[in-house]
Amino acid sequence: DAKDNNIKSPTSPELANVITFSLDSGPEEMKIMDNGDMLWRPSAEDRGYHDIKYTLGDGLNSVSEAFKLFVNILPTAAVESGLDVAIGDTLRYSIAGIDSNPGDVISYKLSGPLPFGKLDSETGTLICTPRQQHLGAQEVRISLADQHNSGNTYLAVPVFVYKPPVLLTDPEPHAFANIGYIYKFSAVDMNG
């Protein structure tokens, strides 16, 4: 915010004082509006640091300032949609985060409860060991961030927890020559 306590214009006392803004250097598409708002929509190609220089004045005096503006690209990751694990087994799944900013370090964090596992915040490895109460479709919510603290990328990792089918009867272990062998399987799955 720019403030000038002068009510009257320093060059024309009959006019109100007006502060003007100008962009001296910066990205080509960047603009400074008459009200002092600096506007720009950077793209992925604009990642990195940009030198910005601007001037504000009241017709009598002007002040120039400069700063560096960093354009961060948030980390991303692709996750598989067909992850599944049986009750009592352990699912280990590594989320491969990608950050387009050279040298950035990605951190991983649960952004919701995970009652049947844990997430390694440095490697992005998800370890799940579900129990009976976790049967069915689950969604593990994870956020990825880099060291710039300018936002997070949120992912939903679908995990299907199942109970393998159970054989209810044991097959007859003996068969006889010249006599047909018939065994009818009886089994039940997690849905009954």
C-alpha positions, 0 to 999 in steps of 0.5 A: 500500500502506498500512502501520501498524506497530501490532499492537494496535488503538489503541482496543481493545488486545485486538483486532488493529489493522485499517486501514479504507479509504473512498472519499470521492469518485470515479466512482459505480461505483468501490469500495474493498475492505476490503483496500484494493483500489480497483476500477472498470471505466471505460467510453468515456463515462468518458474524461478526468480524475476527481477521487478522494478516499479516507481510510484509518484505524486507529480512532485516526487517519485520513489523507485523500488525493486524486489525479486519475485519467485514463481513456484511450481507446486509438486505433483504426483501420479497415483495408481487407481488399482491399489488393494490389500487384504486384511492383515497383509501390508501394502507398501506404496511409494508416491513418486512426487515430481517438482519442476523447480530445480533443487526443491525437496518434496515433503509428504503429509497425511491430510486426513486420518489413516487409521490403518497405516502411516506415511513417511514424510520424506520418502512418500512411502505409504504403509497400510496394514488394514483390519476387519473394520477397514473393509471396502473402498478407502481413500488416503488423502495426502498433501505434497509440498516443497520448501517454499510454503506457497501451497500444497498439492492434494492427492487422493490415493484409493485403496481397496481393502478386501478379505480373501474368499474362504473355503467352507468345505474341504475337498475329499482327498481320495479318488478311485479308479473308474469312478467319477470324482465330484466335489462341489466347492462351497465358499464365501467372500467378504460380501457373504 
